[in-house]
């Protein structure tokens, strides 16, 4: 009796299990098809999200689409492009008619990529065309889809769009390792841009002139203030000769992390140019003549005064030598030593801020050559 009642219940349960199993298998197959066809999740940008292999192979359509994309979007350095296709540089891509590029994008997004084609390459080429159309988000979505399939060019283009330098360089490295050679050049350009920005930022930090023995001189050189430098040409030239002595000291480079780069900063002809300026600069020559006359007058005057007071020969010599350096005049060697000292301080700052030395030394060259 009980068995007769249980039979319909068991049959009902069996029916439910069969129906559920069929739905599960159907859903699993659908997911597999979606994965293989390259469909993206709804988190992707909507327009390119529908681009994937079309369900029905269409050889004529594939050939036509392949030809147009190779003409419009193939990259010269893409290792996956067909042989015999020259490709378009980014500059050449800019000459494509916008209407034609837009029409191609619209067609692919409506109908998908025909099954016989290399989906990764097609997505990469579509990304380049979308980028040319100023469709940044759509281009990024194409590049991401192609990069997911391992396309090296797409990985490099994502690096070019990446705001974080470290991430961008990692993408460039991966793209280069996969065979996209321009990625190495793009990485070097990024490094150069970063170094330039760092140098500009460092230059924006004002140099503390009070750290130097001649703060006014350093400021005038840093700001290329020729009026100040020409006020006392003799002093400026001798000071700069001291700076040049330090710059020519090969031992300084060994004390710096960027010693090799520091070695290229020096101008080997600067000392010669300073000597010429001392000879031909009218202000420097006049100052030199005045100093010479003061020294000569003082020398003989000291001898006369010493003999008047009956000084010994030793006292006479001491008085005359002392007179060779008039009161208030700084000895040449002292001026030169100050130049060496200040140049050494700039050299020791070179690793952290090379622009300080470059600007001060640039002011010295500006003064010496008159450029």
Steps between C-alpha positions, in 0.01 A plus 500: 500500500772743598712397204219593262486853649878548493535408131357829360714700744819325388414552136443873564835538674677320217340736248618809694855362520511434124370849415750671734785295360413596144496870594838467672659332197349762268632783715844341516520468126391858455776621733758298308386652171510848647853445631630366173333771293672772701187665640579740784313557824260790543775684691674567167420805287166430335586561135791259454358255753299331227800446276605137476510219248173476311323170548494416128828495303482724195813476285415777247410744777808399695728561202346838428519611863853367533616698195347826619632465853848419373490809282370723776613367836796261463813614685836474317661330801214264586654150501152350439415692181499301176815491289511762226288754690706817563270639767423858602695709747302709746584808291380335178187376676402862558452545123216245480158645428304518824178390332659180369648415839168565674314284248738210556468522877122509479490197268720285722315593816168408341604174334803382698832368373463217246621171645795430264686815609763548775283666763792645704649674197159627383422642843840671512446657157151612598651658812742702289219618273282593799793688652538692175129583525569658842295224665727451799280271709403286203862471387606399852230231504620358168863504619404330828309230314793442264748506790294236679562283196875571525544750215835681556406818315185541706702457820739776386215735410347443842838602644485818295157576651602408856541802734719315752862497371598176675199314362560646155863386497398151613255484209768621260736230624237230453412624151867508398558149631204384292652648184365857469830686457372863518414436865870526589524842333182617673643393834818701438293803403297466819818482707639809326175690564506401866862614537419831335204555731713414802766744384242774450350433842845511656580824321182651638642453849697818560868459573601614849773753419598543866667158492785641292804712579397747228117500512460811283730356235315167496165677471625717214631195313181301568281785371749603226518851642773643275470847653616373837771277350644790301520733800828342602616306196841413642348346812237312296757356257738385775208349694383312189851374440473337841164351403654361181792347690254297707296399193815370331598293804439143382491373858170675573305269271604197707329651805162519326243236411445674167869562449500396135224747422675771704811458285305613194395828665843665484616728220871431442545832317353721771829579678657612171197716427521661844868585441410663170227697668744622764727626222235656277224608734544877549361496854724212604805663342431834670454330836821304448693818413364677807606211719843498337548874555389469863741216557789678328440830685460321829818295445731796440322718755558236768872488419532879526315510833709214639827676413378827648449336837833316477351149470718197442511326163275220632243754623523682169423180305211413730346845464532498120345153465213597724436805282456277195154412637312825566261508793157355417623311194435124503796288383449325166555157652230569759250591228591190301468282811149634559409403146630147554317471832166610358539277195569203728180567692305510174665175389398328822140609432516355149357156583190647663457806278724531192314809381667716767845438357377522142343840554796646688751354255277612214517854637881472509508398133255775411732753665821359348376458142258790501229285338 
